[in-house]
């Protein structure tokens, strides 16, 4: 016998004493598994103590009370299931935090987009103002603009042929 007979024998022991055949099976199994002997002794003492307890009288309305509890439990389960499937389930407190988080993220994104748009508008207005200022400059000033710009960027390139002719 490769199976563990202890669970079956524990159930039997709760109802009655073991027969001589069951005790031989148990002893043979405990000889092969000495580590389970202490646990079996404790379980057998507990089962015998439980068997010696007096029977508790059951109230006459026991079945009615049990059935009432079952119906109540079933009604609570159905009500909870119906509440989960209703269209208003997003109003439940467990959805408030994610909903608020999404709302804050959207508000931050819109605020950032608005700030960037205002910044670009300000830069555009500044550029337009500079162009108006440049348009009001007289034409004579702009005729030599390229030469003036070269001088402002550093020393002009040296023309060696002109230097040689001047010497």
C-alpha positions as CSV (number, residue, x, y, z in Angstrom):
1,X,0.0,0.0,0.0
2,X,1.7,3.2,-1.3
3,X,-1.0,5.6,-0.2
4,X,-1.1,7.5,3.1
5,X,-3.9,5.8,5.1
6,X,-3.8,8.5,7.8
7,X,-6.5,10.8,6.5
8,X,-9.0,7.9,6.1
9,X,-8.2,6.5,9.5
10,X,-8.5,9.9,11.2
11,X,-12.0,10.2,9.8
12,X,-12.8,6.7,11.0
13,X,-11.4,7.4,14.4
14,X,-13.7,10.5,14.8
15,X,-16.7,8.1,14.5
16,X,-15.5,4.9,16.1
17,X,-12.4,2.9,17.3
18,X,-10.3,1.3,14.7
19,X,-10.8,-2.4,13.9
20,X,-7.9,-4.8,14.4
21,X,-7.3,-4.9,10.6
22,X,-7.2,-1.1,10.4
23,X,-4.8,-1.0,13.3
24,X,-2.5,-3.5,11.5
25,X,-2.5,-1.4,8.4
26,X,-1.8,1.7,10.5
27,X,1.1,0.1,12.4
28,X,2.6,-1.3,9.2
29,X,2.5,2.2,7.6
30,X,3.9,3.9,10.7
31,X,6.8,1.4,10.8
32,X,7.7,2.5,7.3
33,X,7.2,6.2,8.2
34,X,8.3,6.7,11.8
35,X,8.3,10.5,11.4
36,X,4.5,10.5,11.2
37,X,4.1,8.5,14.4
38,X,4.1,11.6,16.8
39,X,1.5,13.4,14.6
40,X,-0.7,10.3,14.5
41,X,-0.6,9.9,18.3
42,X,-1.7,13.5,18.7
43,X,-4.5,13.2,16.1
44,X,-5.8,10.0,17.7
45,X,-5.9,11.6,21.2
46,X,-7.7,14.6,19.8
47,X,-10.3,12.4,17.9
48,X,-11.0,10.3,21.0
49,X,-11.5,13.5,23.1
50,X,-13.9,14.9,20.5
51,X,-15.9,11.6,20.5
52,X,-16.3,11.9,24.2
53,X,-17.9,15.3,24.0
54,X,-21.7,15.3,24.6
55,X,-23.9,16.0,21.6
56,X,-25.2,19.6,21.4
57,X,-28.9,19.9,21.0
58,X,-29.9,21.5,17.7
59,X,-32.6,24.1,17.8
60,X,-35.9,23.2,16.2
61,X,-35.6,26.1,13.7
62,X,-32.0,25.2,12.7
63,X,-32.8,24.4,9.1
64,X,-34.9,27.6,8.7
65,X,-32.1,29.7,10.1
66,X,-29.5,28.1,7.8
67,X,-31.7,28.6,4.7
68,X,-32.3,32.3,5.7
69,X,-28.5,32.8,6.0
70,X,-28.0,31.2,2.6
71,X,-30.6,33.4,1.0
72,X,-29.2,36.5,2.6
73,X,-25.7,35.6,1.4
74,X,-27.0,34.9,-2.1
75,X,-28.8,38.3,-2.1
76,X,-25.7,40.1,-1.0
77,X,-23.6,38.4,-3.7
78,X,-26.2,39.2,-6.4
79,X,-26.4,42.9,-5.3
80,X,-22.6,43.2,-5.4
81,X,-22.4,41.6,-8.8
82,X,-25.2,43.9,-10.1
83,X,-23.4,47.0,-8.7
84,X,-20.2,46.0,-10.5
85,X,-21.9,45.6,-13.8
86,X,-23.9,48.8,-13.6
87,X,-23.1,51.8,-15.8
88,X,-22.2,53.9,-12.8
89,X,-19.4,51.7,-11.6
90,X,-16.9,54.4,-12.5
91,X,-18.3,56.5,-9.7
92,X,-17.0,54.0,-7.1
93,X,-14.1,55.2,-4.9
94,X,-11.7,52.8,-6.3
95,X,-11.9,54.6,-9.7
96,X,-11.5,58.1,-8.2
97,X,-7.8,58.0,-7.9
98,X,-7.1,56.9,-11.5
99,X,-9.7,59.3,-12.8
100,X,-8.2,62.2,-10.8
101,X,-4.7,61.2,-12.0
102,X,-5.8,61.3,-15.6
103,X,-7.5,64.6,-15.1
104,X,-4.3,66.1,-13.6
105,X,-2.2,64.7,-16.4
106,X,-4.5,66.3,-19.0
107,X,-4.5,69.6,-17.2
108,X,-0.7,69.6,-17.1
109,X,-0.5,68.8,-20.8
110,X,-3.0,71.5,-21.7
111,X,-1.2,74.0,-19.5
112,X,2.2,73.2,-21.1
113,X,0.7,73.4,-24.6
114,X,-0.8,76.8,-23.8
115,X,2.5,78.1,-22.3
116,X,4.4,76.9,-25.4
117,X,1.9,78.6,-27.7
118,X,2.1,81.9,-25.8
119,X,5.9,81.7,-25.9
120,X,5.9,81.1,-29.7
121,X,3.4,84.0,-30.1
122,X,5.7,86.3,-28.1
123,X,8.7,85.3,-30.2
124,X,6.8,86.0,-33.4
125,X,5.7,89.4,-32.2
126,X,9.3,90.3,-31.3
127,X,10.5,89.2,-34.7
128,X,7.8,91.3,-36.5
129,X,8.8,94.3,-34.4
130,X,12.4,93.9,-35.4
131,X,11.4,93.6,-39.1
132,X,9.3,96.8,-38.8
133,X,12.4,98.5,-37.3
134,X,14.6,97.3,-40.1
135,X,12.1,98.4,-42.7
136,X,12.2,101.9,-41.4
137,X,16.0,102.2,-42.0
138,X,16.9,104.5,-45.0
139,X,18.1,102.9,-48.2
140,X,21.5,104.6,-48.1
141,X,22.4,102.8,-44.9
142,X,21.6,99.4,-46.5
143,X,23.8,100.0,-49.7
144,X,27.0,99.3,-47.9
145,X,25.5,96.7,-45.5
146,X,27.6,93.8,-46.9
147,X,30.9,95.6,-46.5
148,X,30.0,96.7,-43.0
149,X,28.9,93.2,-42.1
150,X,32.2,91.8,-43.2
151,X,34.1,94.3,-41.1
152,X,32.0,93.5,-38.1
153,X,32.7,89.7,-38.4
154,X,36.5,90.2,-38.2
155,X,39.4,91.4,-40.3
156,X,38.6,91.5,-44.1
157,X,40.6,89.1,-46.3
158,X,43.9,90.6,-47.4
159,X,44.3,91.3,-51.1
160,X,48.0,90.7,-51.7
161,X,48.0,91.9,-55.3
162,X,46.6,95.3,-54.2
163,X,49.3,95.5,-51.5
164,X,52.0,94.7,-54.0
165,X,50.7,97.4,-56.4
166,X,50.6,100.0,-53.6
167,X,54.2,99.3,-52.6
